[in-house]
Amino acid sequence: MSLRINSNIAAMNAYRNLSVNDKQMQGSLEKLSSGLRINRSADDAAGMSIAQGLQSQIGGLKVATRNAQDGVNVVQTADGALNESAEILQRMRDLAVQAANGGSQDTNAQAAAQTEFGQLQSELDRIAKTTSFGGQKLLAVGTAGGTAYTGSFQVGANNTTDDRINVSMDASVFGAAGTKASNTLSGTFSAALDTETITASIGGNGATVTLNSPSSLDDVVNQLNGNASFSASFVATKAGADLKISSKVAQAETITVSSSAAGLTAGTAVAGTTGSTATGFDSAGLGVGNTVSLNNTTNARNAIDAVDAAIKNLSTARSQLGAYQNRFEHTINNINVQVENLSASKSAITDTDMAQEMVKFTRSQILSQAGTAMLAQANQAPQSVLQLLRG
């Protein structure tokens, strides 16, 4: 046995172990009090990086949920207004049937019906011109000086066309009587189309879109439909291995398409046909404007057919709005599931397992208490040297 007083190795060893245990106990206290396993990057640098990425995605998706709900609210606002328009059309039809009964309706009675009929026409116009959401007119297409509502809703956390839903309340929501004009481009749709342009035109309306390195035909379709100038008049779809470009409304003109890409050729053009499709939500757009009246029996009978067509077209438009709303609601449900799963993944990385951490804390606390006692004992050991010095 050797006794030294200049270097108390036992005390130094006890102090080192006590410092380690004290640091571990402080770390456990921090994690238990904050509820977080990672309180600073040093706790888990890789985990912190992953968690921050997940947090960005979770935050973006939560905002996207609100955006999608805004889409539901916009569509519901428009549909609510159109519901009243539908009630007005039903009343207009009743008046037309009444005025068409020439056997009992004299000119005075027909004039009275025409008075109410005219007021209802004006109310259709007012509803179409004033229905708005956040300052944006929703039903102004077809009205004097009005433009069609087109809204792009960000329903994803990233900046891609798949993270957006486009809503249009233009003439396309009425469908079309007859065949819409269309044309196809045949060839290879791949990255070889980088910086190439595709042009479509019909009836004086045209759009030229520069493609941004499309990787597939689906990507070509998405880029075209995501372009505002293109989607104003056209819609792109896949036709097998070909790209089909169609007009949004039926019209007599033939659609023309072209591409600057080598190897892409235009197919056979299909001319559109005009029909009784509505062009707007006001009285004129629905086909029951000033040219429709109840001032005599013949006109009243013709008004029945006009109002029937308007009711049909309005119902078609409302069906489209209902489809938009259902899509938004499914989108919201899907986003909520994503937020839940991503939050669980982030929690697994950043949050403290309280039971496990309490076990570590208890161990560190006991070792710290034991280490303190052993350090005191180690500091007392050199005192035995005094016994030797006393002789």
Phi and psi in degrees as a GROMACS rama.xvg file:
@    title "Ramachandran Plot"
@    xaxis  label "Phi"
@    yaxis  label "Psi"
@TYPE xy
-119.668  143.741  SER-2
-119.822  121.329  LEU-3
-127.741  145.287  ARG-4
-113.42  -20.1054  ILE-5
-72.1057  -34.4249  ASN-6
-129.458  103.578  SER-7
-90.3744  87.0928  ASN-8
-61.8396  -39.7153  ILE-9
-61.7458  -41.4899  ALA-10
-67.6661  -39.8589  ALA-11
-61.9045  -41.5568  MET-12
-65.6338  -41.7709  ASN-13
-65.7107  -38.7222  ALA-14
-65.529  -41.537  TYR-15
-62.2232  -47.0202  ARG-16
-65.4862  -35.5699  ASN-17
-65.1537  -38.2324  LEU-18
-65.7185  -42.2594  SER-19
-62.1435  -47.1943  VAL-20
-65.3117  -37.6818  ASN-21
-65.1055  -39.7433  ASP-22
-64.8741  -41.2378  LYS-23
-64.1254  -39.1037  GLN-24
-67.4084  -38.95  MET-25
-64.3392  -39.9457  GLN-26
-62.9533  -41.7136  GLY-27
-65.8355  -40.2471  SER-28
-61.0972  -40.8249  LEU-29
-64.4134  -44.0373  GLU-30
-67.8867  -38.6778  LYS-31
-70.0114  -35.6441  LEU-32
-78.5423  -31.2968  SER-33
-92.5506  -21.7739  SER-34
78.1063  5.26577  GLY-35
-113.146  134.961  LEU-36
-75.9733  -33.3463  ARG-37
-112.304  106.009  ILE-38
-101.726  -15.4045  ASN-39
-152.566  160.79  ARG-40
-56.7866  -33.1654  SER-41
-64.4054  -23.7068  ALA-42
-64.3762  -38.1779  ASP-43
-167.53  89.2285  ASP-44
-59.9431  -46.18  ALA-45
-66.0209  -42.6571  ALA-46
-63.9343  -38.274  GLY-47
-61.6404  -42.2762  MET-48
-62.5009  -44.6043  SER-49
-65.5866  -41.8998  ILE-50
-64.7703  -38.5417  ALA-51
-64.5586  -39.3516  GLN-52
-63.1197  -42.4395  GLY-53
-65.3691  -38.4882  LEU-54
-64.5384  -38.9796  GLN-55
-61.7615  -42.4228  SER-56
-68.2371  -41.0062  GLN-57
-63.4088  -45.5056  ILE-58
-61.5135  -42.8566  GLY-59
-63.5795  -40.0528  GLY-60
-68.4293  -34.6381  LEU-61
-64.4186  -40.967  LYS-62
-67.1945  -38.8149  VAL-63
-60.5769  -34.1515  ALA-64
-61.5311  -43.4004  THR-65
-65.6863  -37.9172  ARG-66
-61.9116  -43.6842  ASN-67
-64.7795  -36.4486  ALA-68
-66.4913  -34.3138  GLN-69
-60.299  -38.7702  ASP-70
-61.1109  -42.9557  GLY-71
-60.6007  -43.4189  VAL-72
-65.5876  -39.0814  ASN-73
-62.0857  -48.4246  VAL-74
-64.7773  -39.9218  VAL-75
-65.1856  -36.489  GLN-76
-62.7573  -45.7765  THR-77
-64.8088  -43.9211  ALA-78
-66.8923  -34.8692  ASP-79
-62.7001  -40.5333  GLY-80
-67.2853  -41.2143  ALA-81
-69.505  -25.714  LEU-82
-62.5087  -40.2496  ASN-83
-69.3677  -36.043  GLU-84
-62.0331  -37.9033  SER-85
-64.4854  -39.758  ALA-86
-63.3718  -38.3972  GLU-87
-64.3116  -43.0732  ILE-88
-63.1984  -38.0738  LEU-89
-63.1604  -41.084  GLN-90
-67.014  -39.0567  ARG-91
-62.23  -37.0683  MET-92
-66.7213  -41.8244  ARG-93
-57.9465  -42.8995  ASP-94
-65.3502  -38.5228  LEU-95
-65.2228  -42.0893  ALA-96
-64.3282  -39.7706  VAL-97
-63.0822  -46.8393  GLN-98
-71.2362  -22.376  ALA-99
-75.6231  -10.0722  ALA-100
-82.7539  72.6513  ASN-101
-63.0611  -17.5873  GLY-102
-68.2422  -24.5572  GLY-103
-125.507  -15.715  SER-104
-94.6691  116.537  GLN-105
-87.5605  -178.49  ASP-106
-63.577  -32.3382  THR-107
-66.4308  -43.2525  ASN-108
-64.6867  -41.5492  ALA-109
-65.8235  -36.3406  GLN-110
-64.3805  -38.7796  ALA-111
-64.227  -42.2118  ALA-112
-63.9844  -39.6049  ALA-113
-64.1655  -33.9193  GLN-114
-61.151  -48.8108  THR-115
-67.7647  -38.6418  GLU-116
-57.9468  -44.362  PHE-117
-65.3489  -38.648  GLY-118
-64.2689  -38.4767  GLN-119
-67.6609  -36.264  LEU-120
-59.116  -43.524  GLN-121
-65.2943  -36.1829  SER-122
-70.3311  -36.3946  GLU-123
-57.4447  -43.3801  LEU-124
-63.7023  -43.2266  ASP-125
-64.5053  -43.6868  ARG-126
-60.3943  -44.9128  ILE-127
-64.0658  -35.3146  ALA-128
-82.5648  -26.4839  LYS-129
-106.527  -17.5097  THR-130
-63.945  121.238  THR-131
-146.565  165.589  SER-132
-140.639  116.137  PHE-133
59.0859  33.7016  GLY-134
87.2342  -6.60239  GLY-135
-96.7016  126.041  GLN-136
-71.1728  131.136  LYS-137
-96.8704  -32.026  LEU-138
-120.039  25.6622  LEU-139
-79.3602  -9.32415  ALA-140
-59.4139  132.622  VAL-141
89.8381  -14.1181  GLY-142
-87.2372  165.054  THR-143
-61.5989  117.928  ALA-144
73.7611  4.86727  GLY-145
-86.8432  154.678  GLY-146
-124.165  153.007  THR-147
-68.5044  141.538  ALA-148
-78.5295  129.739  TYR-149
-134.082  123.799  THR-150
-125.792  137.284  GLY-151
-111.912  117.589  SER-152
-105.245  124.78  PHE-153
-80.7184  104.004  GLN-154
-115.015  21.4263  VAL-155
-140.504  169.71  GLY-156
-86.7932  -8.60072  ALA-157
-119.276  173.584  ASN-158
-100.999  71.144  ASN-159
-133.313  162.269  THR-160
-64.5703  -27.0782  THR-161
-72.9656  -12.1956  ASP-162
-94.2379  11.4328  ASP-163
-131.405  148.192  ARG-164
-121.08  124.931  ILE-165
-98.5051  131.215  ASN-166
-117.386  126.814  VAL-167
-122.9  130.549  SER-168
-115.789  59.9044  MET-169
-110.545  -165.676  ASP-170
-63.2521  -18.7414  ALA-171
-66.0575  -22.4542  SER-172
-71.0842  -14.1709  VAL-173
-86.5827  -3.97612  PHE-174
72.551  -158.489  GLY-175
-154.62  144.567  ALA-176
-90.3624  124.969  ALA-177
94.8105  -168.446  GLY-178
-96.3542  132.994  THR-179
-78.7894  147.783  LYS-180
-65.8115  142.236  ALA-181
-154.612  165.88  SER-182
-158.575  161.893  ASN-183
-127.933  153.387  THR-184
-117.217  128.868  LEU-185
-112.415  142.32  SER-186
156.074  -157.06  GLY-187
-102.055  118.447  THR-188
-104.528  102.793  PHE-189
-153.165  -165.154  SER-190
-62.9066  -14.5289  ALA-191
-64.5367  -13.5669  ALA-192
-86.4327  9.79113  LEU-193
-52.18  128.194  ASP-194
62.8286  11.6112  THR-195
-82.4914  159.745  GLU-196
-119.37  147.651  THR-197
-122.655  129.28  ILE-198
-118.479  135.516  THR-199
-130.985  140.386  ALA-200
-148.934  147.689  SER-201
-162.043  135.01  ILE-202
52.2166  37.3445  GLY-203
86.7389  -10.2016  GLY-204
-97.4586  132.529  ASN-205
-144.656  160.137  GLY-206
-150.998  137.099  ALA-207
-121.313  124.113  THR-208
-119.385  128.119  VAL-209
-91.7079  119.778  THR-210
-78.548  143.264  LEU-211
-106.933  86.6956  ASN-212
45.3154  58.3817  SER-213
-64.9853  140.465  PRO-214
-98.271  -10.3923  SER-215
-162.637  172.813  SER-216
-64.9472  -34.8403  LEU-217
-60.6035  -40.4402  ASP-218
-65.7577  -39.129  ASP-219
-60.0136  -46.769  VAL-220
-60.3909  -44.5131  VAL-221
-65.19  -40.2708  ASN-222
-67.6178  -39.2308  GLN-223
-65.4533  -49.9268  LEU-224
-68.0351  -22.125  ASN-225
-82.8265  -4.87206  GLY-226
-90.1792  123.338  ASN-227
-62.0666  -40.8721  ALA-228
-68.4319  -32.4673  SER-229
-74.8996  -47.905  PHE-230
-69.4786  -13.4697  SER-231
-65.0446  -30.3146  ALA-232
-127.832  -17.3964  SER-233
-131.14  163.446  PHE-234
-138.035  135.872  VAL-235
-103.586  138.054  ALA-236
-141.009  167.78  THR-237
-91.0227  136.957  LYS-238
-124.11  81.5628  ALA-239
69.1791  -121.881  GLY-240
-93.6622  2.708  ALA-241
-103.174  160.681  ASP-242
-98.7538  121.746  LEU-243
-106.621  128.257  LYS-244
-116.921  123.392  ILE-245
-123.671  155.156  SER-246
-78.6508  155.382  SER-247
-79.1357  -24.0839  LYS-248
-127.507  151.327  VAL-249
-73.6831  131.245  ALA-250
-153.546  160.922  GLN-251
-70.844  -24.5468  ALA-252
-66.3393  158.496  GLU-253
-95.9748  134.516  THR-254
-79.9396  141.371  ILE-255
-119.614  131.865  THR-256
-129.387  151.303  VAL-257
-155.362  162.302  SER-258
-143.421  147.391  SER-259
-85.3425  -3.39737  SER-260
-78.4643  133.356  ALA-261
-67.8171  140.434  ALA-262
90.0898  -3.72391  GLY-263
-102.831  125.444  LEU-264
-124.561  146.851  THR-265
-79.4537  138.843  ALA-266
-90.717  -154.653  GLY-267
-80.0845  129.716  THR-268
-83.7669  140.547  ALA-269
-111.304  120.129  VAL-270
-75.9944  143.214  ALA-271
-81.3962  163.774  GLY-272
-125.166  143.751  THR-273
-79.807  156.972  THR-274
-155.56  -163.471  GLY-275
-92.9319  21.2888  SER-276
-64.2293  141.076  THR-277
-69.6482  155.459  ALA-278
-117.068  -4.4167  THR-279
-169.678  178.52  GLY-280
-99.8713  -2.74516  PHE-281
-83.9747  179.275  ASP-282
-62.3144  -42.4613  SER-283
-67.1163  -42.04  ALA-284
-64.2676  -31.245  GLY-285
-86.6028  -3.83605  LEU-286
84.6178  18.3763  GLY-287
-127.122  39.544  VAL-288
-80.6097  -154.196  GLY-289
-62.4643  -20.5136  ASN-290
-75.3547  -10.6975  THR-291
-104.017  126.558  VAL-292
-146.807  169.782  SER-293
-118.332  24.3009  LEU-294
-75.1051  -9.35004  ASN-295
-152.134  170.753  ASN-296
-62.8554  -43.7584  THR-297
-61.8202  -48.135  THR-298
-62.9362  -36.6241  ASN-299
-64.4459  -40.6773  ALA-300
-65.6914  -39.4133  ARG-301
-66.3366  -31.9913  ASN-302
-64.7245  -31.9902  ALA-303
-58.7434  -47.8166  ILE-304
-63.2502  -41.1932  ASP-305
-63.9832  -43.1406  ALA-306
-68.9284  -37.63  VAL-307
-58.6564  -44.5787  ASP-308
-63.6232  -38.9563  ALA-309
-64.7441  -42.6161  ALA-310
-61.6567  -42.5965  ILE-311
-63.4477  -45.8128  LYS-312
-66.2806  -38.9437  ASN-313
-66.6035  -37.8643  LEU-314
-63.9878  -38.6222  SER-315
-62.9468  -43.4261  THR-316
-63.197  -42.2413  ALA-317
-67.1189  -31.2071  ARG-318
-63.1504  -40.2802  SER-319
-63.5329  -41.7888  GLN-320
-64.7547  -37.7904  LEU-321
-63.1973  -37.3507  GLY-322
-65.3535  -40.1721  ALA-323
-59.4581  -46.4846  TYR-324
-63.2734  -43.4987  GLN-325
-60.8056  -38.8402  ASN-326
-64.6127  -43.9753  ARG-327
-61.1643  -41.51  PHE-328
-67.1125  -38.5391  GLU-329
-65.504  -37.0508  HIS-330
-61.864  -43.8769  THR-331
-60.9411  -44.9289  ILE-332
-60.2862  -42.838  ASN-333
-65.6043  -41.5716  ASN-334
-64.211  -42.1183  ILE-335
-60.7554  -37.9513  ASN-336
-65.3842  -42.0284  VAL-337
-62.1528  -44.1638  GLN-338
-60.8134  -42.696  VAL-339
-61.3503  -47.5899  GLU-340
-69.2188  -40.1437  ASN-341
-67.0794  -37.4924  LEU-342
-64.4533  -38.1518  SER-343
-64.4871  -40.2976  ALA-344
-64.9658  -43.0657  SER-345
-65.6138  -39.7225  LYS-346
-61.6675  -39.575  SER-347
-62.8352  -27.9372  ALA-348
-87.176  -43.8303  ILE-349
-101.499  -25.9755  THR-350
-85.9357  149.659  ASP-351
-78.4308  134.743  THR-352
-81.0709  99.0129  ASP-353
-58.9061  -41.2492  MET-354
-64.7195  -47.1089  ALA-355
-64.8417  -41.7484  GLN-356
-69.18  -31.0913  GLU-357
-67.2857  -35.1205  MET-358
-62.3116  -44.7241  VAL-359
-64.1189  -41.318  LYS-360
-64.0469  -43.9689  PHE-361
-61.5034  -43.2039  THR-362
-60.5962  -48.4314  ARG-363
-63.1762  -37.9343  SER-364
-64.5709  -43.6553  GLN-365
-65.29  -44.7008  ILE-366
-64.1687  -35.9967  LEU-367
-65.331  -41.5177  SER-368
-66.2347  -41.7353  GLN-369
-66.052  -40.4081  ALA-370
-63.4462  -38.6722  GLY-371
-62.36  -42.5433  THR-372
-64.9227  -42.0418  ALA-373
-69.561  -31.7905  MET-374
-66.4125  -37.7468  LEU-375
-64.0479  -41.8015  ALA-376
-63.6327  -42.5001  GLN-377
-64.5479  -34.9007  ALA-378
-71.1681  -24.5001  ASN-379
-80.9331  -22.4409  GLN-380
-56.6723  -45.5407  ALA-381
-61.9629  -15.8498  PRO-382
-61.7523  -23.0477  GLN-383
-65.1124  -19.6656  SER-384
-62.3512  -30.8779  VAL-385
-62.9954  -32.1469  LEU-386
-62.3325  -37.5889  GLN-387
-68.8998  -37.7287  LEU-388
-70.8225  -24.7659  LEU-389
-71.9811  -26.5969  ARG-390
